[in-house]
Amino acid sequence: MHPLRRLVPFAAPYRAAMAWGVACVVLSSALYSLQPMFLRQAIDALQRGAAPSQLWRVAALMVSVALCTGLFRWQMREQLNGISRRIETDLRDRLFAHLMTLDAGWYARTRTGDVMARLTNDLGAVRMAAGPAIMYLINTIAGGLFALGFMIRLSPRLTVIALAPLLLLPVVMLRLGRAIHDRFESVQAHFSDLTTRVQENLSGARIVRAYRQEAAESARFGAMSTEYVHRNLALARLNALMSPSFTLIAGLGSVAVLGFGGAMVLRGTLTVGTLVAFGIYLTTLTWPLIALGWVTNLFQRGAASMTRLLEILDATPAVHDPAAPRALPPRVGGRSVEFRNVSFAYPPRDGAPPREVLRNVSFTIPAGGTLGVVGATGAGKSALLELLPRFFDPQSGSILIDGIDVRDLPLESLRAAIGFVPQDPLLFGETIAFNLAYGGADDAALSWAADVAQLSEAVTRLPAGLQTILGERGINLSGGQKQRATIARALGRQPAVVVLDDALSAVDTNTEAAILHGLRDALSGRTALIASHRVTALREASHIIVLADGTVAEQGTHEQLVARRGRYWELLRRQLLEESIESETDDAPAAASSAS
């Protein structure tokens, strides 16, 4: 199926306006086609020595028809071009809404710059195909048919002579149209690569500067930009070839008309007015045929871009609502969480084999309990926590909340019950109040959550307090402040289950202790899953699991794990030693100062 046919549902709400726009195109073409006939009458009347009043009548008719033609042309542009803008808006909204449903695996496989390119350049090309291209195609067909009809009426023989060279047009159009489609796809694909490079460099500007790679990145961008120019020039050469080819073919028809038509005038079988009118009709017919090349170009570009947009619209989320959803039972406080023999591998990317990060993980947290998750980097802590709100689904095993498999719960109600704090804190470029209230916290809950996260004091030092506008991804806050803000955002929703994925890694030890103290009260009665690289942060968890190579190496309470002197004890001993060394290092300058 042609990709542009998928635009039909988007055009359906505007059927009436589109029908009026098409009618205006046909009416304007019909009225415009009358002008040469009026001119023919005037020229022939002059040759016969007609009275001036007759000429004035013809002139008045020509002016009246020209005004009506202009009115209908204005209406056709107003309607059809306006509809194309509305279709573009509806399609953009549909794309964005669909992007919100796609799972984390899809985003892991898809570059942000590529998505941005499709939502800008490709969407614009589709709009041109949905509006201007349709308008000019109908204008071309209607204008050509009216011109052809009057040409046959004026001189069938001369019409056959004029149209003979035009038989080459379909051949040229088909060959060039296919080549334009392929080259435009190549241009758009490279534009996606270029956009991705820009997005990565702007997001990672600090790293680029820190490693003194400005010149290298500029060189890479310059090479990609040069390649983009080369691909556009290749496309431009085809576009430049199309219009002259059509003009040349149409010019051959004009030469034939002048030669044969002039001879007919000299023989007296054709009037001067008829030859002039026929020449205008041939020009009127020629222009639509030339415009047909431009219209073909627009449709080929639109089809190529729509194909790229359909790759988004047709993407099926791996994580979706169940066919027969169940509801969580009403409960005050926390909810029980259970993992049963859960195994998980991240979705493959770029043909790489899937990487298994969890194997046969099992544990149970009673309602209101706290689970601590520790392990070395890459042990699978983040993957385990991301499975609970169904950012991904496990390949085997099951995850239950209050005894119900999370895959049987509607995503909205599941995620509404969970306050999630990711390892990488992300804030929007809005006010701090907007970010903290994101998800529905009221002012009282927002203030309470900011206090628990030890954020209130930091907020008072900002220029406009809670109304301070944050930069992109919260760049004008420190790493610790961003983490505290994301903790406050999660707590402000008053969720039944709180998930903290190494959410205190960027704060100092004293602040961590203060936040943990506040969290003890805030999490009272709520179920919590806390992953941390600091074992000391999890001492008071009711249950602790130690992950190693994706499996549960140890589990139990803090006291039980310390008594076993296994992995957990080794991690704790090492971290306490590191903290002791850091404390001695910090005290050394103070001692030297007092001694002097």
C-alpha positions as CSV (number, residue, x, y, z in Angstrom):
1,M,0.0,0.0,0.0
2,H,1.3,3.5,-0.9
3,P,2.4,5.1,2.4
4,L,0.5,8.4,1.7
5,R,-2.8,6.4,1.8
6,R,-2.3,6.3,5.5
7,L,-3.1,10.0,5.6
8,V,-6.8,9.3,4.7
9,P,-8.0,9.0,8.3
10,F,-6.3,12.2,9.2
11,A,-8.0,14.0,6.3
12,A,-11.4,12.5,7.0
13,P,-12.5,15.1,9.6
14,Y,-12.0,17.8,6.9
15,R,-13.9,16.2,4.1
16,A,-16.4,19.1,3.6
17,A,-13.7,21.8,3.6
18,M,-11.5,19.7,1.3
19,A,-14.4,19.1,-1.1
20,W,-15.0,22.9,-1.2
21,G,-11.3,23.5,-1.8
22,V,-11.3,21.0,-4.7
23,A,-14.4,22.6,-6.2
24,C,-12.7,26.0,-6.1
25,V,-9.7,24.5,-7.9
26,V,-12.0,23.2,-10.7
27,L,-14.0,26.4,-10.9
28,S,-10.9,28.6,-11.1
29,S,-9.5,26.4,-13.8
30,A,-12.8,26.4,-15.7
31,L,-13.1,30.2,-15.5
32,Y,-9.5,30.8,-16.5
33,S,-9.9,28.6,-19.6
34,L,-12.6,31.0,-20.8
35,Q,-10.1,33.9,-21.2
36,P,-8.5,32.8,-24.4
37,M,-11.9,32.4,-26.1
38,F,-12.8,36.0,-25.1
39,L,-9.4,37.1,-26.5
40,R,-10.2,35.2,-29.7
41,Q,-13.5,37.0,-30.1
42,A,-11.8,40.4,-29.6
43,I,-9.0,39.8,-32.1
44,D,-11.4,38.5,-34.7
45,A,-13.8,41.3,-34.0
46,L,-11.0,43.8,-34.6
47,Q,-10.2,42.2,-37.9
48,R,-13.9,42.5,-38.9
49,G,-14.0,46.2,-37.8
50,A,-16.5,45.6,-35.0
51,A,-18.0,48.5,-33.0
52,P,-16.1,49.7,-29.9
53,S,-19.1,48.8,-27.7
54,Q,-18.7,45.1,-28.6
55,L,-15.0,45.2,-27.6
56,W,-15.9,46.9,-24.3
57,R,-18.4,44.1,-23.6
58,V,-15.7,41.5,-24.2
59,A,-13.3,43.4,-22.0
60,A,-15.8,43.6,-19.2
61,L,-16.4,39.9,-19.4
62,M,-12.7,39.2,-19.2
63,V,-12.3,41.5,-16.1
64,S,-15.3,39.9,-14.4
65,V,-14.1,36.3,-15.1
66,A,-10.6,37.3,-13.9
67,L,-12.0,38.6,-10.6
68,C,-14.0,35.4,-10.1
69,T,-11.0,33.3,-11.0
70,G,-8.9,35.2,-8.4
71,L,-11.6,34.7,-5.7
72,F,-11.7,30.9,-6.3
73,R,-7.9,30.7,-6.4
74,W,-7.7,32.4,-3.0
75,Q,-10.3,30.1,-1.6
76,M,-8.6,26.9,-2.9
77,R,-5.3,28.0,-1.2
78,E,-7.1,29.0,2.0
79,Q,-8.9,25.6,2.2
80,L,-6.4,23.1,0.9
81,N,-3.2,24.6,2.4
82,G,-5.1,25.3,5.7
83,I,-6.3,21.6,5.8
84,S,-2.7,20.4,5.2
85,R,-1.6,22.4,8.3
86,R,-4.4,20.8,10.4
87,I,-3.4,17.4,9.1
88,E,0.2,18.1,10.0
89,T,-0.9,19.1,13.5
90,D,-3.1,16.0,14.0
91,L,-0.3,13.8,12.7
92,R,2.3,15.4,15.0
93,D,-0.1,15.0,18.0
94,R,-0.6,11.3,17.0
95,L,3.1,10.7,16.7
96,F,3.8,12.3,20.1
97,A,1.0,10.4,21.8
98,H,2.3,7.2,20.3
99,L,5.9,8.0,21.3
100,M,4.6,8.2,24.9
101,T,3.3,4.6,24.7
102,L,6.6,3.1,23.4
103,D,8.6,1.1,25.9
104,A,12.2,1.8,27.1
105,G,13.5,-0.9,24.8
106,W,12.4,1.0,21.7
107,Y,14.1,4.2,23.0
108,A,17.2,2.2,23.7
109,R,17.3,1.1,20.0
110,T,16.3,4.5,18.6
111,R,18.4,7.7,18.5
112,T,16.9,10.9,19.8
113,G,18.2,12.9,16.8
114,D,16.6,10.5,14.4
115,V,13.2,10.9,16.1
116,M,13.6,14.7,16.1
117,A,14.4,14.7,12.4
118,R,11.3,12.7,11.6
119,L,9.1,15.1,13.7
120,T,10.5,18.1,11.8
121,N,11.8,17.6,8.3
122,D,9.8,14.5,7.5
123,L,6.6,15.9,8.9
124,G,7.0,19.1,6.8
125,A,7.5,17.0,3.6
126,V,4.3,15.0,4.4
127,R,2.4,18.3,4.9
128,M,3.5,19.5,1.4
129,A,2.2,16.3,-0.1
130,A,-1.1,16.5,1.8
131,G,-1.8,20.1,0.8
132,P,0.1,22.0,-2.0
133,A,0.8,18.8,-4.0
134,I,-2.9,17.8,-4.0
135,M,-4.0,21.3,-4.9
136,Y,-1.5,21.6,-7.8
137,L,-2.3,18.1,-9.0
138,I,-6.0,18.8,-9.3
139,N,-5.2,22.2,-10.8
140,T,-3.0,20.4,-13.3
141,I,-5.6,17.8,-14.2
142,A,-8.5,20.3,-14.4
143,G,-6.6,23.0,-16.2
144,G,-5.1,20.5,-18.7
145,L,-8.5,18.9,-19.4
146,F,-10.2,22.3,-20.0
147,A,-7.3,23.5,-22.2
148,L,-7.4,20.2,-24.1
149,G,-11.1,20.4,-24.6
150,F,-11.0,23.9,-26.1
151,M,-7.9,23.0,-28.2
152,I,-9.9,20.2,-29.8
153,R,-12.9,22.5,-30.3
154,L,-10.6,25.1,-32.1
155,S,-8.7,22.6,-34.2
156,P,-8.5,18.8,-33.8
157,R,-5.7,18.5,-36.4
158,L,-3.5,21.1,-34.7
159,T,-4.2,19.5,-31.3
160,V,-2.8,16.1,-32.5
161,I,0.3,17.9,-33.9
162,A,0.8,19.8,-30.6
163,L,0.4,16.7,-28.3
164,A,2.7,14.4,-30.2
165,P,5.9,15.5,-28.4
166,L,4.1,15.5,-25.1
167,L,3.9,11.6,-25.1
168,L,7.5,11.6,-23.9
169,L,6.4,13.3,-20.6
170,P,5.2,10.2,-18.7
171,V,8.4,8.3,-19.5
172,V,10.6,11.1,-18.2
173,M,8.4,11.7,-15.2
174,L,8.4,8.0,-14.1
175,R,12.2,7.6,-14.4
176,L,13.0,10.8,-12.6
177,G,10.3,10.4,-9.9
178,R,11.7,7.1,-8.7
179,A,15.3,8.5,-8.6
180,I,14.0,11.5,-6.6
181,H,12.3,9.3,-4.1
182,D,15.5,7.3,-3.4
183,R,17.7,10.3,-3.2
184,F,15.3,12.1,-0.9
185,E,15.2,9.1,1.5
186,S,19.0,9.2,1.5
187,V,19.0,12.9,2.4
188,Q,16.5,12.4,5.2
189,A,18.4,9.5,6.7
190,H,21.6,11.5,6.7
191,F,19.8,14.5,8.2
192,S,18.8,12.1,11.1
193,D,22.5,11.3,11.6
194,L,23.4,15.0,11.5
195,T,20.7,15.8,14.1
196,T,21.8,13.1,16.4
197,R,25.4,14.4,16.3
198,V,24.2,17.9,17.2
199,Q,22.0,16.6,20.0
200,E,24.8,14.5,21.5
201,N,27.3,17.3,21.4
202,L,24.9,19.8,22.9
203,S,23.9,17.4,25.7
204,G,27.5,16.4,26.3
205,A,29.1,19.9,25.9
206,R,30.8,19.7,29.3
207,I,32.5,16.4,28.4
208,V,33.6,17.7,25.0
209,R,35.2,20.7,26.7
210,A,36.7,18.7,29.5
211,Y,38.5,16.4,27.0
212,R,39.4,19.3,24.7
213,Q,37.6,17.7,21.8
214,E,36.0,20.9,20.3
215,A,38.2,20.7,17.2
216,A,37.6,17.0,16.7
217,E,33.9,17.3,17.1
218,S,33.8,20.3,14.7
219,A,35.7,18.2,12.2
220,R,33.3,15.3,12.5
221,F,30.3,17.7,12.2
222,G,32.0,19.4,9.2
223,A,32.4,16.0,7.4
224,M,28.8,15.0,8.1
225,S,27.6,18.5,7.0
226,T,29.6,18.2,3.8
227,E,28.1,14.8,3.0
228,Y,24.7,16.3,3.7
229,V,25.4,19.0,1.1
230,H,26.6,16.4,-1.4
231,R,23.4,14.4,-1.0
232,N,21.3,17.5,-1.3
233,L,23.2,18.6,-4.5
234,A,22.6,15.1,-6.0
235,L,18.9,15.6,-5.3
236,A,19.0,19.2,-6.6
237,R,20.6,18.0,-9.9
238,L,17.6,15.7,-10.5
239,N,15.2,18.4,-9.6
240,A,17.0,20.8,-12.0
241,L,16.9,18.2,-14.7
242,M,13.2,17.6,-14.4
243,S,11.9,21.1,-15.1
244,P,14.1,21.8,-18.2
245,S,13.2,18.3,-19.6
246,F,9.5,19.1,-19.4
247,T,10.0,22.6,-20.8
248,L,11.9,21.2,-23.8
249,I,9.3,18.6,-24.5
250,A,6.5,21.3,-24.2
251,G,8.6,23.7,-26.4
252,L,8.6,21.1,-29.2
253,G,4.8,21.2,-29.2
254,S,4.9,25.1,-29.4
255,V,7.2,25.0,-32.3
256,A,5.0,22.6,-34.1
257,V,1.9,24.8,-33.5
258,L,3.6,27.9,-34.8
259,G,4.8,26.1,-37.9
260,F,1.6,24.3,-38.9
261,G,-0.8,26.9,-37.4
262,G,0.9,29.7,-39.2
263,A,0.6,27.9,-42.5
264,M,-3.1,27.3,-41.8
265,V,-3.6,31.0,-41.2
266,L,-1.9,31.9,-44.4
267,R,-4.1,29.4,-46.3
268,G,-7.2,31.0,-44.6
269,T,-8.3,27.8,-42.9
270,L,-7.6,29.3,-39.4
271,T,-8.2,32.8,-38.1
272,V,-5.6,34.8,-36.3
273,G,-7.7,35.0,-33.2
274,T,-8.1,31.2,-33.2
275,L,-4.3,30.7,-33.6
276,V,-3.6,33.1,-30.7
277,A,-6.2,31.4,-28.5
278,F,-4.8,28.0,-29.4
279,G,-1.3,29.1,-28.5
280,I,-2.5,30.3,-25.1
281,Y,-4.3,27.0,-24.5
282,L,-1.1,25.2,-25.4
283,T,0.8,27.3,-22.9
284,T,-1.9,26.7,-20.4
285,L,-1.6,22.9,-21.0
286,T,2.2,23.0,-21.0
287,W,2.4,24.7,-17.6
288,P,0.4,22.0,-15.8
289,L,2.6,19.4,-17.5
290,I,5.7,21.2,-16.2
291,A,4.1,21.6,-12.8
292,L,3.4,17.9,-12.9
293,G,7.1,17.3,-12.4
294,W,7.1,19.5,-9.3
295,V,4.0,17.8,-8.0
296,T,5.6,14.4,-8.6
297,N,8.6,15.6,-6.7
298,L,6.4,16.6,-3.7
299,F,4.6,13.3,-3.7
300,Q,7.8,11.3,-3.9
301,R,9.3,13.3,-1.0
302,G,6.1,13.0,1.0
303,A,6.0,9.2,0.4
304,A,9.6,8.8,1.5
305,S,9.0,10.8,4.6
306,M,5.7,9.1,5.4
307,T,7.5,5.8,5.2
308,R,9.8,7.0,7.9
309,L,7.0,8.3,10.1
310,L,5.1,5.1,9.7
311,E,8.1,3.3,11.3
312,I,7.2,5.2,14.5
313,L,3.4,4.9,14.2
314,D,3.6,1.2,13.4
315,A,6.0,0.4,16.2
316,T,4.3,-1.9,18.7
317,P,5.2,-1.3,22.4
318,A,6.6,-4.4,24.0
319,V,5.0,-3.3,27.3
320,H,1.3,-2.7,27.0
321,D,-2.0,-2.9,29.0
322,P,-3.4,-6.4,29.5
323,A,-6.4,-7.5,27.5
324,A,-8.3,-8.4,30.7
325,P,-7.0,-6.0,33.3
326,R,-7.3,-6.6,37.0
327,A,-7.6,-3.9,39.7
328,L,-5.4,-3.5,42.8
329,P,-7.4,-4.1,46.0
330,P,-7.9,-1.0,48.2
331,R,-5.2,-0.7,50.8
332,V,-3.9,2.0,53.1
333,G,-0.1,2.2,53.3
334,G,2.2,-0.1,51.4
335,R,1.7,-3.1,49.2
336,S,3.5,-6.5,49.1
337,V,6.0,-7.1,46.3
338,E,7.2,-10.5,45.2
339,F,9.7,-11.6,42.5
340,R,9.3,-15.3,41.4
341,N,12.2,-16.8,39.4
342,V,12.6,-13.6,37.4
343,S,15.1,-13.7,34.5
344,F,15.7,-10.7,32.2
345,A,17.9,-9.6,29.3
346,Y,17.9,-6.2,27.8
347,P,16.5,-6.0,24.2
348,P,19.2,-6.5,21.5
349,R,20.4,-3.4,19.7
350,D,22.1,-3.1,16.3
351,G,22.2,-6.9,15.8
352,A,24.0,-7.6,19.1
353,P,22.9,-10.6,21.0
354,P,20.7,-10.0,24.1
355,R,22.6,-9.5,27.4
356,E,21.1,-11.4,30.3
357,V,21.4,-9.3,33.5
358,L,19.1,-11.2,35.9
359,R,18.7,-15.0,36.4
360,N,16.1,-16.7,38.6
361,V,15.8,-13.8,41.1
362,S,13.3,-14.5,43.9
363,F,12.4,-12.6,47.0
364,T,9.3,-11.3,48.9
365,I,8.7,-7.9,50.6
366,P,5.6,-7.7,52.9
367,A,3.5,-4.6,52.8
368,G,5.3,-1.8,54.5
369,G,8.7,-3.6,54.3
370,T,11.9,-2.2,52.9
371,L,14.1,-4.1,50.5
372,G,17.8,-3.1,50.2
373,V,19.6,-4.1,47.0
374,V,23.4,-4.0,46.9
375,G,26.0,-5.3,44.5
376,A,28.9,-4.3,42.4
377,T,28.5,-2.1,39.3
378,G,26.7,-4.1,36.6
379,A,25.3,-6.6,39.0
380,G,21.7,-5.9,37.8
381,K,20.4,-3.5,40.5
382,S,18.8,-1.0,38.1
383,A,17.4,-3.7,35.9
384,L,15.7,-5.3,38.9
385,L,14.0,-2.0,40.0
386,E,13.0,-1.1,36.4
387,L,11.0,-4.3,36.1
388,L,8.6,-3.4,38.9
389,P,6.9,-0.4,37.1
390,R,7.2,-2.4,33.8
391,F,9.7,-0.2,32.0
392,F,10.6,-3.7,30.7
393,D,9.1,-7.1,31.1
394,P,11.1,-10.1,32.2
395,Q,11.6,-13.0,29.7
396,S,10.6,-15.5,32.4
397,G,9.2,-15.5,35.9
398,S,6.7,-13.2,37.4
399,I,6.5,-10.0,39.5
400,L,3.5,-9.6,41.8
401,I,2.0,-6.7,43.8
402,D,-0.5,-7.7,46.4
403,G,-0.5,-11.2,44.8
404,I,-1.4,-9.8,41.3
405,D,1.0,-10.2,38.4
406,V,2.0,-6.7,37.3
407,R,1.3,-7.7,33.6
408,D,-2.4,-8.1,34.6
409,L,-2.6,-4.5,35.9
410,P,-3.3,-1.4,33.8
411,L,-0.1,0.5,33.3
412,E,-1.7,3.7,34.6
413,S,-2.8,2.2,37.9
414,L,0.4,0.2,38.4
415,R,2.6,3.3,37.9
416,A,0.3,5.5,40.0
417,A,1.1,3.2,42.9
418,I,4.8,3.6,42.5
419,G,7.1,6.6,43.2
420,F,10.2,6.0,41.1
421,V,13.5,7.8,41.6
422,P,15.9,6.9,38.7
423,Q,19.7,6.6,39.0
424,D,20.1,9.5,36.5
425,P,18.0,12.4,37.9
426,L,16.1,14.2,35.1
427,L,14.3,17.5,35.6
428,F,12.3,19.5,33.1
429,G,13.2,23.0,32.0
430,E,10.3,24.4,34.1
431,T,10.1,25.8,37.6
432,I,11.1,23.8,40.6
433,A,7.5,23.8,41.8
434,F,6.4,22.3,38.5
435,N,9.0,19.5,38.7
436,L,8.2,18.7,42.3
437,A,4.5,18.6,41.7
438,Y,4.9,16.5,38.5
439,G,2.5,13.7,38.9
440,G,-0.1,15.4,41.0
441,A,1.3,16.5,44.4
442,D,-0.6,19.3,46.1
443,D,1.2,22.2,47.9
444,A,1.1,20.6,51.3
445,A,2.6,17.3,50.0
446,L,5.1,19.2,48.0
447,S,6.4,21.1,51.0
448,W,6.5,18.0,53.1
449,A,8.4,16.0,50.4
450,A,10.9,18.9,50.0
451,D,11.6,18.8,53.8
452,V,12.1,15.0,53.8
453,A,14.5,15.2,50.8
454,Q,16.5,18.0,52.6
455,L,15.7,20.3,49.6
456,S,13.9,23.1,51.4
457,E,17.0,25.0,52.6
458,A,18.6,24.8,49.1
459,V,15.4,26.1,47.5
460,T,15.4,29.2,49.7
461,R,18.8,30.2,48.5
462,L,17.7,30.2,44.8
463,P,16.7,33.5,43.2
464,A,13.0,32.9,43.0
465,G,12.6,29.9,45.4
466,L,10.2,27.3,44.1
467,Q,9.5,29.5,41.1
468,T,13.1,29.4,39.9
469,I,13.2,28.2,36.3
470,L,15.5,25.3,35.8
471,G,17.8,24.9,32.7
472,E,17.7,21.9,30.4
473,R,17.7,18.7,32.5
474,G,18.0,20.9,35.7
475,I,21.5,22.0,34.7
476,N,21.6,24.9,37.1
477,L,21.3,22.6,40.1
478,S,24.1,20.5,41.5
479,G,24.1,16.7,41.2
480,G,23.0,16.3,44.8
481,Q,20.3,18.9,44.5
482,K,18.9,17.2,41.4
483,Q,18.8,13.9,43.2
484,R,17.0,15.4,46.2
485,A,14.5,17.1,43.9
486,T,13.7,13.7,42.2
487,I,13.2,12.1,45.6
488,A,10.8,14.9,46.6
489,R,9.0,14.5,43.4
490,A,8.5,10.8,44.0
491,L,7.4,11.2,47.6
492,G,5.0,14.1,46.9
493,R,2.7,11.6,45.1
494,Q,2.2,9.7,48.4
495,P,2.8,6.4,46.6
496,A,2.2,3.0,48.2
497,V,5.6,1.7,46.8
498,V,8.7,3.8,46.7
499,V,11.6,2.8,44.4
500,L,15.0,4.5,44.9
501,D,17.7,3.5,42.3
502,D,21.0,4.6,43.9
503,A,19.2,8.0,44.5
504,L,21.8,9.3,47.0
505,S,25.0,8.7,45.1
506,A,25.6,12.4,44.5
507,V,25.0,13.6,48.1
508,D,27.6,13.8,50.8
509,T,27.6,11.4,53.8
510,N,26.1,13.9,56.2
511,T,23.3,14.8,53.8
512,E,22.7,11.2,53.1
513,A,22.3,10.5,56.8
514,A,19.8,13.4,57.2
515,I,17.8,12.2,54.1
516,L,17.8,8.6,55.4
517,H,16.6,9.8,58.8
518,G,13.7,11.7,57.1
519,L,13.0,8.8,54.8
520,R,12.5,6.4,57.8
521,D,9.5,8.4,58.9
522,A,8.3,9.1,55.3
523,L,8.5,5.5,54.3
524,S,6.8,4.3,57.5
525,G,3.9,2.0,56.4
526,R,5.0,2.2,52.7
527,T,6.9,-0.5,50.8
528,A,10.3,0.6,49.6
529,L,12.9,-0.9,47.3
530,I,16.2,0.9,47.6
531,A,19.3,0.1,45.6
532,S,22.6,1.7,46.7
533,H,26.3,1.3,46.2
534,R,26.7,2.4,49.9
535,V,26.0,-0.6,52.1
536,T,25.7,1.8,55.1
537,A,22.6,3.3,53.6
538,L,20.7,0.0,53.8
539,R,21.4,-1.1,57.4
540,E,17.9,-0.6,58.5
541,A,16.2,-2.3,55.6
542,S,13.9,-5.2,56.7
543,H,15.4,-7.4,54.0
544,I,18.6,-7.1,51.9
545,I,19.6,-9.0,48.8
546,V,23.1,-9.0,47.4
547,L,23.3,-9.3,43.6
548,A,26.3,-10.8,41.9
549,D,26.3,-11.5,38.1
550,G,22.6,-11.2,38.0
551,T,21.8,-13.7,40.7
552,V,20.9,-13.4,44.4
553,A,24.2,-14.3,46.1
554,E,23.0,-13.6,49.6
555,Q,19.9,-12.3,51.3
556,G,18.7,-11.6,54.8
557,T,18.8,-8.8,57.4
558,H,21.8,-6.6,58.0
559,E,22.7,-8.6,61.2
560,Q,22.3,-11.9,59.5
561,L,24.5,-11.0,56.5
562,V,27.2,-9.5,58.7
563,A,27.3,-12.7,60.7
564,R,27.8,-14.8,57.6
565,R,30.9,-12.8,56.7
566,G,30.2,-13.2,52.9
567,R,29.9,-10.8,50.1
568,Y,27.8,-8.3,52.0
569,W,30.3,-8.3,55.0
570,E,33.2,-7.8,52.6
571,L,31.4,-4.8,50.9
572,L,30.6,-3.3,54.2
573,R,34.1,-3.7,55.6
574,R,35.7,-2.2,52.5
575,Q,33.4,0.8,52.5
576,L,34.0,1.5,56.2
577,L,37.7,1.3,55.6
578,E,37.4,3.8,52.7
579,E,35.3,6.2,54.9
580,S,37.9,5.9,57.7
581,I,40.7,6.8,55.3
582,E,38.8,9.7,53.9
583,S,38.0,11.0,57.4
584,E,41.7,10.8,58.4
585,T,42.7,12.7,55.2
586,D,40.2,15.4,55.9
587,D,41.4,15.8,59.5
588,A,45.1,16.0,58.5
589,P,45.1,19.7,57.3
590,A,43.1,20.8,60.4
591,A,45.6,19.1,62.7
592,A,48.6,20.6,60.8
593,S,47.0,24.1,61.1
594,S,46.4,23.8,64.9
595,A,50.0,22.5,65.4
596,S,51.4,25.5,63.6
